Amino acid sequence: MKQKKISTIIKKPLVSLCVLSILVVIFFNTSSIAQDIHFSQFNSSPQNLNAAQTGLFNGDWRFVGNYRSQWVAVPVPYKTFSLSTDTRLKTGLASATPALGLIVNNDNSGTSHLTTTQVYVSASIIGKLNKDSTHFIAVGLQPGVETKSFNVNELTFDNQYDGDSYNASLPSGENFTNTRITYFDMGGGLAYLYRKNERMKVNIGLSALHLTQPAQKFFANTTDKLSTKIALSGLAEFPVSTNIDVVPTFLYQHQGKYNETVAGAFGKYYLTPVNGMSTAISLGAFYRIKDAFIIAAGMEYMNFNVGVSYDVNTSKLIAATNRRGGFEISIIYIFKKIVPFVAKKRLCPIYM
């Protein structure tokens, strides 16, 4: 494949979509072309979605793994891995709880093997809005380091075609100052959680990533800034019968000149408890506007939540992808400490 500009390699565009919230647009910087990794199962990667989601779960420790393989029909598919963990910290505060998290992402894209590695630390403060602990608000920050690199030897350029055929010995005519760059990055967000119980809740978040707009300089005479990305997300869960819940969800993202809107819903069916533990299966359908239909399924058992999804491509890439988009799998494990029972009153003296 002929390549003229490295910018065509580092772009991973979010498709053009309808604007969801005009209030968000005022924060955008549209000068950048570089785009972020993303998951169709965005709610199963909470720290990638919003730093304020750190610690916002029912349990003591949360461990999350995500894998995505995209466009396997093209010569070089895109592959993304993510690992994260988070926990709340014990303090003497009555109405606010701090939380910490760590997330590591790795993405390999395209012919150049453009590799992106991100390591972020997430920190949030979760505050109770009422005494019965049903309403919460959280604010989070996410500083980190990101590295990008590519293999120029895997690329071909216009100047290397001599008129009849490709000649690798000819100079490319491109002046790459760097093939690897590393920079500091910062994100932040807000989140609101209403949780009446495990089957009735609402979670809404607004986040801003790449607040520092770090420079990505591969050429000697050009600098591409990584645009601030704004994400607005929402999820609700409510029962419609004894064993069935409906879980509608949406995501709107804007970065540079690209937008992404995903909306859909899960239907969750609760099975007979296994060994006294709640067990549920779910099936959902979503649409990423002008890009893909997403079919997803999941299962919750004990402290595990496993999800799989597949994107059926509907964009202009149909000719190249044969409608094959991206496969994803997510695994979430929540560790909950078992609090031992201690009787307030002994029925007999300890020496008996």
N, C-alpha and C positions, 0 to 999 in steps of 0.2 A: 504494500500500500504506500502510495507516495504521501510524504508529509512535507509541508512547507514551513509551518509555524509550530513551535512547541505548544502554543496556546491551544491548538486543536487537540493536543494529547491530554493536557491537564484539565480540560473542561469535562465535567460530568454533569450535564445540564439536568435541572429539574424542569419538566415540561411546562410550557405556557398554559396558565389556567385562569379561571375567573377569580377576581379579587373577593375575599371574604370579609375583610374589615378595613375600612378606609382609615381608621384610627391608627392602625399599625404602620401604614405606609410612611408616615412622617419620620420614622426612625431609620428608613432604608438608605443605604448608599449604593447607587446603581453603577458605579464605575468599574466593578470587578467582574471577572469572567469565571473564576475558579469556584467550584461547587463542592458541597459536602457529601460524605457518605450518608445513606439513609436506609431505614428498614421499613418494609411494609407492615410488620408487626411492631409499630412504634411504641405501643403501650407496654410491650415486653422488653423494652430497653430504656427504662425510666431515666437514667442519668444522661443518656444521649439526648433524650427529649427535653429535659429541663432539670437544671441543678436543684431547683426547689423540691423536686420529687425525692431527693435524698432523705432517707429515713421515714418516708411517708408510707408506711406499711404496717401491718399487724404482725409483729414478731420481734425478735431480737437482732438477728443477722439475716441479710438477704444476699444471695449469690445468683448472678445472672450470666448466661452465656447465649450468644447470638451468632448465627452463621447465615450468610446469604451468597448464593451463586447466581449471577445474572447473565443473561444472553449467552447461554451455552451453545447456541446455534451459530454464533459468529466465531471467527478464527481464534480469538483470545477472550474468554469470558472474564467478567469482573467478579472478584471474590472478596468478601468482607467478613472479618471476625471481630467479636467484641466480648470482653470479659469484664465483669464489674462486681463490686461488693459494697454494701453500706450498712450502717448501724446507727442507732441513737446512743447518745452518751448519758450516763447517769450523773445528774447534778441535783443540787438542793432547790432548784427553781420549781415553783409550783405551777406556773402558767406557761412556761416556755422550755423547750427541750432542744439542745443542739444535736446535730447529726453529722457524721463524716462518711465519705465514700471515696472509692478509687475506681477508675475506669481505664481500660487499655483497649484501643482499637487498632486494627490493621486492615488495610485495603490495598488490593493489587488490581490494577486496571490497565487494560488495553495492550497493544503491541509493544509499547515502550516499557511495559511492566512498571508503570508509575506506581510506586509504593508509598502509602501514607501510613505513618505510625503516630498515634496520639496517646499521650499519658496525661490524664487529668485527675486532680483531687477535687472532690465536691464537698462543700460545707454548707449546711443550712441551719436555720432556726425555725422550729415549729411551735406555733403559739396556739393555745386554746382560746376560742372565742366565747365559750359558754361553760357553765359549770358541769353539765352532763356529758361533756366530751363528745359532742356530735359535730361540732363545727371547728375546723382548724384552718389556719393560714400559715404558709411557709414562705420564706425568702432564702435564696441560695446563691452562692458564688462558685465558680468553677475555673480556677487557674490551671494552666497546664503547659506542656511542651509538645510541639508537633514537628515531625520530620518528614520531608518529601524527597524522593529520589527517583530517577529513571535511568534506563539503560539505552544510551544513544546508539549503541552498536546494533540494536534491534530495529532501527528505523531506516527508512530510505527517503531521499530528498530529490527534488526536481533536478538539481545540478548534477546528480549522479546518473542521469540518463543521457547517453551520448547521441541520441537520435534514433538509434536502432534497438538498444537494449540497456539494461541496468549494469553499471560498472561500479562496484563497491570501492575501487581504488581511487575514484574521483573525489575531490573535496566536496563536502556537503554545502559549503557556503554559509553555514550557520555558525555564529559566534556564541557558544555556550560558555558563560563564565562559570557556572556551577551545574553539576548534575545532582547535587544533594544540598538541601537547605534545611535549617532548623530555626525555629522561632518560638517565642513565648506567646501564649494566647490566653484569653479571659472570656468567660461567659457568666451569665446570671439569669435569674428568673424568679417568678412569683407563682404560687399555687394555692388553690382553695380546695379543701376537702370537706364534704359533708358525709358522714357515715353514721347512719342510724343503727345498722347491723351489717353483717357480712353480705346480706342480700339486698341491701338498699343503700346506695352511695352515689355521690356525684364528685368528680374530680375535674377541675378546670385549671389550666396553666398557661402562662405567657412567659416566653423565654427569649433572650437575646444572646446569641453566640458570636464570637469573634469581635468583641467590643473594641479590641486594640487594633483591628484591621491590619494584621501583620502583612509585611511585604513578601512576595514570592518572586525572587529574582533569579531567573535562569539565564537570561540574556544580559550582555554587558550594558546595553543602552536602554533597557526597558525594565519596569517594575510593575508587577500586577499585584494589587492589594486584594486580600481576601475579604470580601464584603461581609458586613454584619448580617447575620441570619436571624430573622424573627419567626418564632413559631407560636401559634395559638392552637391549643389542643383541648379536647373535652371528652369525658367518658362518664356514662351513667349506668347504673344497674338497678333494676327493680323487678320484683316478682309479678307474674301475670297469672300464675296458678300455684298449686302446692309444690310442684316439682320443676316449674319452668320460669326462668328469668330472661329478660330481654336486656341486651347490653349495646346500646347505640354509642358510636364513637366517631370523632372527626379529627382531622389535622389540617391546618393551613400553614404553609411555610413560604417565606419570600427571602431570596438571597440574590443580590445583584439584580439582573434583569430576568430572573427565573422565578416561577411560582409553582407550588405544588398543593393540590387540594385532594384529600382522601376522606371519604365518608362511607359509612356502612353500619352494620350491626351484627352482633352475635346472638344466637339463641342458645341458652344454657339449660341443660336438663340434668337434674340431680337424681342420681341413682340411689339404690338402697345402700346405706353406709356400710363400708367394708371395715371390719374390726373396730367398729364404732367411730370410724373416721369418715368425714364428709367426702363424697366422690361425685364428680360432675363431668359431663362431656359437653362440648360446645361446637357449633358449626356456624360459620359466618360468611358474608359476602360483602365486598367493598369495591369502590370504584375510585381509581386515581384518574381524575378528569383528563381526557385526551391522551391517556397513556396506557392504562391497563385495568382489567378486571382482576380482583384478588379474591381467591377462595381460601378460606382458613378453617382450621379445625384445632381443637385443643382438649386437654384432659387435666383435671385437677384431682389429685389423690394425695391424702395426707398433707405433707408440706411441699409437694412438687406441683408445678404447673408447666406442662409441656405443650408447645404449639407448633404447628406446621402450616405453611401457606405457599401458594403458587400464584404468580402473576401471569395472566394471559394477555400478551401485548396487543394493544390496539392502536399504537402510534404509527408514524410514518416509517418506523423500522420494521414493519410487518414483512416486507420483502426480504429483509436480511435475517430476521429472527424466526420466520414461519410461526409467528404468534407466541413463541416461547420466550417468556420474560424472565422472572427470577423465582428460585426456590429458596425458602427460608425455614429454619428451625430455631426455636427458642426454648430454653430451659431455665426455670426459676425455682430455686429452693430457698425456703424461709425456715430458718432455725428458730425454734421457740424453746426457751428454757422451761423445764417442768418445775413448778414451785411445789416443794414438799408440803404435805399437810401437817400442820402442828396444832394439836388440840388446845383450845384455850383453857380447858379445865381437865385435870386428870381425874379419872374415875376412882383411882386408888393411889395410895402412897407409892413413891418410886421404889421403896425398899421391899414392896410386896411382890 
